[in-house]
Each structure stands twice: as structure tokens, then as C-alpha cells.
Amino acid sequence: MNISTRQIDAFLALAAQRNFTRAAAQCHLSQPAFSALVRALEDDLGLRLFDRSTRHVDLTPEGANFLESARRIRAEVDAALAGVRDAVTLRRGRVAVALLPSLAAGWLPQVLATYRAAHPGVELDIADVLSEPCIEQVAAGKADFALAAIRADTPELRAEAFCTDGFHLVCRDDHPLAPRPGARGRRAAVSLGDLAAWPFIHLARTSSVRQYLEAAFHPQAMHTLMEVEQLATVMGMVRAGLGISVVPTLTLFHFDQPGLVTRPLALPGLTRQIYLVRRRDRGLSPAAQALYALVMQQRPAS
């Protein structure tokens, strides 16, 4: 059985008009072509749907039973087509993105505000997680793409360079390593030895920030005072004078606080590369493709 929507439309038109001429005109068909559609539907179903006479066209009992099913089929097809059209025209859809918390809190909100203004019907699912969970979400199909500090080039995943991120010293404004406003001459660059001499507030070992720092300092030891999970906690500890820290440039909005200063660092190995990661075997939906294009257009300045 191979029933077409044209046959369903012809049946519904004839059931409503009870006249072949008017029903054919409603379907924009000649009467012979219209009659052929109705006959083909009856042949496919193996039953007679209409009683025909020279004056009347009436539904048979079988036709009356089929009427509700035909209406439901037509409504479901219309809904499916409307959903596809909405997705293509970005009136509806869903995008899931996984990215580092530093990007999610500082850079992403304005990007999403721009996207949301253009496509208010698209649902957004944002996971602000560390690099490894970012990659896992893409691999599992839970995220359309991710922004992470891991170059995940595998048979299943591909990574493209997104942006680079520098690092800054964060300390109190009365700390010996703080830049001195108005000081004459050029202050000597901060060395790894300068940083290692002071108590250090670390992010957790699972963070990409910590991994970059340990690689840059190796084999020199650091004076670790404590490890914390959140940048807001780092800020509080440094502001209290408990120690110093080194954080990525993309996180500096956390440290725009009274009593704190930041200082760019130019040290070997202290440049973080951020990658956009997506699956190789799966294209992006129209909604995800539009956000991908905007994200690439408005990527942070390296």
C-alpha cells in the first residue's frame, strides 16, 4: 500500500464538497485526474469510500470511518512539514554548546544576545564545564560543538583553532609584584622565579589553567598555598592577601575588583589555545550552523 498525500487531499475534498466538480476545482485538478486519485485510493485500501450517483456523492460507512483517520494523517503531515520549515528558517530549533566557564561567563553572553535577537524561537542549551567534559558531550552527541582547551583530533572528532588566550598575574595593589602607576622607567618583566617566591592560589588540577601553569613552571616548584575550584574563590583569596595567582586573559572580568591589580605575563609556554570541536560524521542543524557562524565571526581577540 502506497497512499499519497494527494490522495488524502482528494478524499477530504470530496468528503467535504460531495461533488466531483467542486472537489476537483478545490484541488486544482481536472475532473478526470481527480477521479483517478479517488479510485486509486479506494483500490489501495481495498474498499469503496463513496457511493456515487448522478445526483449525489455520499460517504460509505467505511468512508465515514476513514474520514477521521484521513484528517489526522493530513494534520500530522502538515505539522511535520511546518516543523521542517521552521527549522530551516530558524523559527524553531535547538542548539547545544559545551564550553569553558571562562568563555561562558565573559565572552558568550553578548554572542547569545545577538543570536537570540535574530532567532528568538531557537532553544539554547549551554553547558559551562571544563575541557574534558566539553569533549565528552560532543562525542556523546549531547552538544553540537564545544570550545575547549584540548585539541581533540580523532577519527570521530575534529578540532579547529578558535582563539589564543594569554595569562595575567593577579595580586593585591599593595603587593611587591603589582605594577606601580606613574613609576619612572620600565619595570623588569616578571619571571617564573618571581612568581614561585610567593604563596600561590591554584585552580584545581583538572582545569586547563592549572595544567598550563604546571607545564610552564616545570621543573621549578611552586609555593602552593591552596587549591580551589572557582575563579570567584581565587579572587576572594587574593583580595584577602593570602597569595597571588595567574589566570587567563579571558577570565579577567572576575578580577575587576577594588584592591586588585592584574599584570600581563610574557613567559614561555603560557599561551592557551582554545579549539572548536565538533563531530566529523554529523552535520550541524540550521540553528546550530547559524550559531557556529556567529561564534566564529565574533571570536575573542587573540
C-alpha positions, 0 to 999 in steps of 0.5 A: 500500500502506497497512499499519497498525500494527494490522495488524502487531499482528494478524499477530504475534498470530496468528503467535504464538497460531495461533488466531483466538480467542486472537489476537483476545482478545490484541488486544482485538478481536472475532473478526470485526474481527480477521479483517478486519485479517488479510485486509486485510493479506494483500490489501495485500501481495498474498499469503496469510500463513496457511493456515487450517483448522478445526483449525489456523492455520499460517504460509505460507512467505511468512508465515514470511518476513514474520514477521521483517520484521513484528517489526522494523517493530513494534520500530522503531515502538515505539522511535520512539514511546518516543523521542517520549515521552521527549522530551516528558517530558524523559527524553531530549533535547538542548539547545544554548546559545551564550553569553558566557564571562562568563555561562558561567563565573559565572552558568550553572553553578548554572542547569545544576545545577538543570536537570540535577537535574530532567532528568538524561537531557537532553544539554547542549551549551554553547558559551562564545564571544563575541557574534558567534559566539553569533549565528552558531550560532543562525542556523546552527541549531547552538544553540537560543538564545544570550545575547549582547551584540548585539541581533540583530533580523532577519527570521530572528532575534529578540532579547529583553532578558535582563539589564543588566550594569554595569562595575567598575574593577579595580586593585591595593589599593595603587593611587591609584584603589582605594577606601580602607576606613574613609576619612572622607567620600565619595570623588569618583566616578571619571571617564573622565579618571581612568581614561585617566591610567593604563596600561590592560589591554584585552580584545581588540577583538572582545569586547563589553567592549572595544567598550563601553569604546571607545564610552564613552571616545570621543573621549578616548584611552586609555593602552593598555598591552596587549591580551589575550584572557582575563579570567584574563590581565587579572587576572594583569596587574593583580595584577602592577601593570602597569595597571588595567582595567574589566570587567563586573559579571558577570565579577567572580568572576575578580577575587576575588583577594588584592591586588585591589580592584574599584570600581563605575563610574557613567559614561555609556554603560557599561551592557551589555545582554545579549539572548536570541536565538533563531530566529523560524521554529523552535520550541524542543524540550521540553528546550530550552523547559524550559531557556529557562524556567529561564534566564529565571526565574533571570536575573542581577540587573540 
